[in-house]
Amino acid sequence: MKEKKGKGMFIFICILVFIFSFIIGIVSKTAIKPDWSKKYTVEWNGKKGTLVSDISYGDKESNKFDLYLPKDNSKENYG
């Protein structure tokens, strides 16, 4: 009887660890922004270019993409 209770407790602890790890993974993915991503982030506005939304590339409703067109090719505007 003790073996069955100990095995059940082990399984319960493993499930709790999995759920806890899953929640920590979601929080770290959404709340924490890595340092390297700041280097590649640009605020999109009308001064730097134009955003063309929902360009279709297929027959289905979900086959669309957005395209950002910069005003010029200099890197000075994007820092």
Secondary structure, DSSP 8 states (H G I E B T S, - for coil): -HHHHHHHHHHHHHHHHHHHHHHHHHHHHHH---HHHHHT-----TTTEEEEEEEE-SSSTT-EEEEEEESSS-SGGG-
